[in-house]
Each structure stands twice: as C-alpha cells, then as structure tokens.
Amino acid sequence: MATTLTGEEISRYQKDGVVAQITVMSVSDANELRRRLESAESSFPQIIGPELRNNAHYILACLDEIVHREEILDAVECLIGSDIVLTNTVLFIKEPNSLHHVTYHQDATYMGLEPQDSLTAWIALTESTRENGCVRMIQGSHLLDIQEHIDTFGEDNILTRGQQIENIDEERALDIELEPGQMSLHHARTIHGSRPNKSGARRIGIALQSFTHPSTRQVHGEDYGLLVRGCDDYGNFSKGPRPKVEVDLSNVEFRDRVNARLSEILYAGAEKQRGY
C-alpha cells in the first residue's frame, strides 16, 4: 500500500509544519506490533525499561520493521526527497493515569543537525487522544527561529532536560489525535508538547526522529544513523546494525554506545544530566 501524500497534505505541511492522520498500517498490524513490543518489555526489562526507550530499533525487530516500513518512507519521501537517513527513535509511552507529559519545545533545538529542516514521524500503536495525552502542535511555528528554551528537569517531564518554551498560547494548539496505525509528520522547528494520560490505558507511540537528507551534518561531531531509503554519497553518519532476531541481544552494546553519544548531544551546555 503506497502512501503518497496529496498536494493538499504537502501544502499543509509546508504551511503548518505538521500533517496528520496518515494511515501507514492497519489496526491489526498496529496491535500485533504493540503485542511484540510489550512482550519484549516484559521479558527484557533491563534493556527496554522506562529509561531505555531511545533507539530500541537496533534491538527489537518489531521496531526495525516500523523504521523501514514502506508506507512511512513513501510519505516522508514526499517531503524531503528519496535519499533518507534516520538518526534516532524514541518510544513515547505514557502509563495509565500518570503525570508524565512533554513541555512545549522544538526538536531542532538540541538535535545538533544542520540544516534544521529534518522531520519527525510519530506513529501510534494505541489510540492517541486528548484524554490520554496526544501530541499538541502550534501550527506555523516551524517558520520561526529557534525559541528560548528553559531547562526544568521536571520530575514528570519525559524530555531529557525538561526543556520548555514559556508563554505558549494554548488556544493556538492543535490536538493530533491518532488511531492505531496512523502517524503524524512534523518539522524539526514545529513547537509541540503533550499533556498527561488521564485514561485507564497505556498510550504508546514511537517517534522516528529525525528523518533527514544524508547531506545533513551533526554539529557536535560523530553521530549515528540508518540509511533507510536511497543513496548516501556523504558519509556524515556512522551506520548501525539491524536486529537479526526478534530481540537481538548482540546489538545491546551498540545501542548503548549510540545512546551515550546521543546524551552528549542532547545535554550539550546543560548544567546537569539525568539517566536518559
């Protein structure tokens, strides 16, 4: 099933910095991927725990399948071209009735990628609703420069530094509600955040962050990435392995090395650092 964006969807992304409700798999496929993910969480909590949710696609075959899913890449190609590198993934899981939230921020602020025109694909493996803390976007904010962010290190803030942009006009925020198997795409400078999960069920999403052209550079030195489509004539990213089995424990050391490097990038200039 090809997922070519319409002209209207492309225009919406260019104007608003976000396009959503893009179906990239069936509900049954999303449910099965969720089952496999939660099975791995249950069996291997020491490698897929709450503070170990970055770059799990190097270990878990179910996430590797999402990263390379043709429907996702077809849509991304419509926005950034046919040569595509993926630098990182993040599992955004909110437990039932939890206070975990994401303050308003711009991804490009801390990713260290130049130019700052990469994008994030956010794929829902469960419903993502207002009640359970769906992503909220400030439309058109990608046209702004990087805004001032304040590090809060808030206990219930999912972000590494608890970074936030102050004085956001909530009335301008668009709730990105998704069904299982749907995704949103947003620009690296689009301001976004999310509220706590007030429901009695888990909210599970995976952010593929960031999709970018191979010519993109990491300003903080070495970085890792996967060529997921097309060609790479630049060699700006060290390539990683793909899992060969459902849970590939042989890749854990590599995943940990990637995450240690990612922490150096994300915490550059910070006064302190926490465990993820």
C-alpha positions as CSV (number, residue, x, y, z in Angstrom):
1,M,0.0,0.0,0.0
2,A,1.7,3.2,-1.2
3,T,1.3,6.2,1.0
4,T,1.9,9.2,-1.3
5,L,0.9,12.5,0.2
6,T,-1.6,14.5,-1.7
7,G,-0.8,18.0,-2.9
8,E,-3.1,19.4,-0.2
9,E,-1.2,17.4,2.5
10,I,2.2,18.6,1.2
11,S,0.9,22.2,1.2
12,R,-0.4,21.8,4.8
13,Y,3.0,20.6,6.0
14,Q,4.7,23.5,4.3
15,K,2.2,26.0,5.8
16,D,1.6,24.5,9.2
17,G,4.7,22.4,9.9
18,V,2.6,19.4,10.6
19,V,0.4,16.9,8.7
20,A,-1.5,14.2,10.4
21,Q,-3.9,11.2,10.4
22,I,-1.8,9.5,7.8
23,T,-2.7,5.8,7.8
24,V,0.5,3.7,7.4
25,M,-0.7,0.3,8.6
26,S,-3.9,-1.5,9.6
27,V,-5.2,-1.5,13.2
28,S,-4.5,-5.2,13.3
29,D,-0.9,-4.6,12.3
30,A,-0.5,-1.9,14.9
31,N,-2.0,-4.2,17.6
32,E,0.4,-7.0,16.6
33,L,3.4,-4.7,16.8
34,R,2.2,-3.5,20.2
35,R,2.0,-7.1,21.4
36,R,5.5,-7.8,20.3
37,L,6.9,-4.6,21.9
38,E,5.1,-5.3,25.2
39,S,6.4,-8.9,25.1
40,A,9.9,-7.7,24.8
41,E,9.3,-5.1,27.6
42,S,8.1,-7.9,29.9
43,S,10.9,-10.4,29.0
44,F,13.8,-7.9,28.9
45,P,13.0,-5.0,31.3
46,Q,16.7,-4.4,31.8
47,I,17.2,-3.4,28.2
48,I,13.7,-1.9,27.3
49,G,12.8,-0.1,30.5
50,P,11.3,3.3,31.1
51,E,14.8,5.0,30.9
52,L,15.9,2.8,28.0
53,R,13.5,3.8,25.3
54,N,15.9,5.6,22.9
55,N,17.0,3.7,19.8
56,A,15.4,0.4,20.7
57,H,15.0,-0.2,16.9
58,Y,18.6,-1.5,17.0
59,I,17.5,-4.3,19.3
60,L,13.8,-5.1,18.6
61,A,12.7,-6.5,15.2
62,C,9.2,-5.1,15.6
63,L,10.6,-1.5,15.8
64,D,13.0,-2.1,13.0
65,E,10.1,-3.1,10.8
66,I,8.4,0.2,11.6
67,V,11.6,2.2,10.8
68,H,11.8,0.5,7.4
69,R,8.0,0.4,6.6
70,E,7.4,1.4,3.0
71,E,4.2,3.3,3.8
72,I,6.1,5.6,6.2
73,L,9.0,6.2,3.9
74,D,6.7,6.9,1.0
75,A,5.2,9.8,2.9
76,V,8.5,11.1,4.2
77,E,9.9,11.0,0.6
78,C,7.2,13.4,-0.5
79,L,8.6,16.0,1.9
80,I,12.4,15.5,1.9
81,G,13.2,13.5,-1.2
82,S,14.2,9.9,-2.0
83,D,17.5,9.8,-0.1
84,I,16.6,9.3,3.6
85,V,18.7,8.8,6.8
86,L,17.0,8.2,10.2
87,T,19.1,9.3,13.1
88,N,17.2,8.2,16.2
89,T,14.0,6.7,17.5
90,V,12.2,7.3,20.8
91,L,9.4,5.2,22.4
92,F,6.9,7.7,24.0
93,I,4.9,5.6,26.4
94,K,2.5,7.1,29.0
95,E,1.2,4.7,31.6
96,P,-2.4,4.9,32.7
97,N,-3.4,7.8,34.9
98,S,0.2,9.1,35.0
99,L,1.5,12.6,35.3
100,H,4.1,12.2,32.6
101,H,3.9,14.9,30.0
102,V,6.0,16.8,27.4
103,T,6.5,20.5,27.7
104,Y,6.4,22.7,24.6
105,H,9.6,22.6,22.6
106,Q,11.2,22.4,19.2
107,D,13.1,19.2,18.3
108,A,15.8,21.1,16.3
109,T,17.0,22.9,19.5
110,Y,19.0,20.0,20.8
111,M,19.4,17.5,18.0
112,G,22.5,19.3,16.6
113,L,21.6,18.7,13.0
114,E,22.3,21.3,10.3
115,P,20.4,22.4,8.3
116,Q,17.4,22.3,10.7
117,D,14.9,21.0,8.1
118,S,14.6,17.4,9.3
119,L,11.2,15.9,10.3
120,T,9.8,13.5,12.9
121,A,7.3,10.8,12.2
122,W,5.1,9.9,15.2
123,I,3.4,6.6,14.8
124,A,0.6,5.5,17.1
125,L,0.4,1.9,18.3
126,T,-2.5,2.7,20.5
127,E,-5.2,5.4,20.3
128,S,-3.7,8.8,20.9
129,T,-6.4,11.1,22.2
130,R,-6.9,14.3,24.2
131,E,-7.7,12.2,27.2
132,N,-4.5,10.1,27.1
133,G,-2.1,12.9,26.2
134,C,-1.9,13.2,22.4
135,V,0.8,15.4,20.8
136,R,-0.3,19.1,20.5
137,M,1.2,21.2,17.8
138,I,1.5,25.0,17.3
139,Q,0.7,25.4,13.7
140,G,3.1,27.5,11.6
141,S,5.7,27.7,14.4
142,H,8.3,26.0,12.1
143,L,8.6,29.3,10.3
144,L,10.0,30.8,13.5
145,D,13.7,30.7,14.5
146,I,14.6,28.5,17.5
147,Q,12.9,30.0,20.5
148,E,14.4,30.3,24.0
149,H,14.1,27.0,25.9
150,I,14.5,26.8,29.7
151,D,15.7,23.5,31.3
152,T,13.4,22.5,34.1
153,F,14.4,18.8,34.7
154,G,10.8,18.4,35.9
155,E,10.2,15.0,37.6
156,D,7.3,14.1,35.4
157,N,8.6,15.7,32.2
158,I,9.5,13.0,29.6
159,L,12.1,15.2,27.9
160,T,15.7,14.7,28.7
161,R,16.3,18.2,30.1
162,G,12.6,19.0,30.8
163,Q,13.1,21.8,28.3
164,Q,10.3,24.2,27.6
165,I,9.3,27.3,25.8
166,E,7.4,29.6,28.0
167,N,4.3,31.7,27.3
168,I,2.8,29.4,24.7
169,D,-0.7,30.4,23.6
170,E,-2.6,27.2,24.3
171,E,-5.6,28.4,22.2
172,R,-3.4,28.0,19.1
173,A,-2.5,24.4,19.9
174,L,-3.8,21.6,17.6
175,D,-4.5,18.2,19.2
176,I,-3.1,15.5,16.9
177,E,-5.5,12.6,17.7
178,L,-4.5,9.3,16.0
179,E,-5.9,5.9,15.7
180,P,-3.6,2.8,16.0
181,G,-1.7,2.6,12.7
182,Q,-1.8,6.3,11.9
183,M,1.0,8.8,12.0
184,S,1.8,12.5,12.1
185,L,4.7,14.2,10.5
186,H,6.1,17.4,11.9
187,H,9.0,19.8,11.1
188,A,12.0,19.9,13.4
189,R,11.2,23.5,14.4
190,T,7.5,23.0,15.0
191,I,6.6,23.8,18.6
192,H,4.8,20.9,20.3
193,G,4.1,19.1,23.6
194,S,1.6,16.9,25.2
195,R,-0.4,16.6,28.4
196,P,-0.6,13.7,31.0
197,N,-2.5,10.5,30.3
198,K,-5.8,10.7,32.2
199,S,-7.1,7.5,30.9
200,G,-7.0,3.9,32.3
201,A,-4.9,2.5,29.4
202,R,-1.4,2.9,28.1
203,R,-0.7,5.4,25.3
204,I,2.1,4.1,23.1
205,G,3.8,5.9,20.3
206,I,7.1,5.7,18.6
207,A,8.8,8.9,17.3
208,L,11.2,8.4,14.3
209,Q,13.4,11.4,15.0
210,S,14.8,12.6,12.8
211,F,14.4,11.7,9.1
212,T,16.8,13.8,7.1
213,H,18.8,14.0,3.9
214,P,22.2,12.3,4.0
215,S,23.9,15.7,3.4
216,T,22.8,16.9,6.9
217,R,25.6,17.3,9.4
218,Q,25.9,16.8,13.1
219,V,27.5,19.9,14.6
220,H,28.6,18.1,17.7
221,G,30.8,15.6,16.0
222,E,30.2,11.9,15.4
223,D,26.6,10.8,15.0
224,Y,24.8,7.5,14.1
225,G,22.1,6.8,11.6
226,L,20.5,4.3,9.2
227,L,20.1,4.8,5.5
228,V,16.5,3.7,5.2
229,R,16.0,4.7,1.5
230,G,18.0,5.8,-1.5
231,C,21.7,6.6,-1.5
232,D,24.2,8.2,0.8
233,D,27.0,10.0,-1.0
234,Y,28.1,12.0,2.0
235,G,29.1,9.6,4.8
236,N,28.2,12.0,7.6
237,F,26.7,9.3,9.8
238,S,28.1,6.1,11.2
239,K,25.9,3.2,10.2
240,G,24.3,0.9,12.7
241,P,23.3,-2.8,12.5
242,R,19.7,-4.1,12.1
243,P,18.4,-6.8,14.5
244,K,18.6,-10.3,13.1
245,V,16.2,-11.9,15.6
246,E,13.1,-10.7,17.5
247,V,15.2,-9.4,20.4
248,D,18.8,-9.1,19.3
249,L,20.9,-9.0,22.4
250,S,24.1,-8.9,20.4
251,N,23.2,-5.3,19.5
252,V,22.6,-4.0,23.0
253,E,26.2,-2.8,23.4
254,F,25.9,-0.8,20.1
255,R,22.6,0.7,21.2
256,D,24.1,1.8,24.5
257,R,27.0,3.4,22.7
258,V,24.6,5.2,20.4
259,N,22.6,6.4,23.4
260,A,25.7,7.6,25.2
261,R,26.7,9.7,22.2
262,L,23.1,10.9,21.9
263,S,23.1,12.1,25.5
264,E,26.3,14.1,24.9
265,I,24.5,15.8,22.0
266,L,21.2,16.4,23.8
267,Y,22.8,17.6,27.1
268,A,25.4,19.9,25.4
269,G,25.6,23.0,27.6
270,A,23.3,21.7,30.3
271,E,24.2,22.2,34.0
272,K,23.3,18.6,34.9
273,Q,22.2,15.4,33.3
274,R,19.8,12.7,34.3
275,G,19.7,9.0,33.4
276,Y,18.2,9.2,29.9
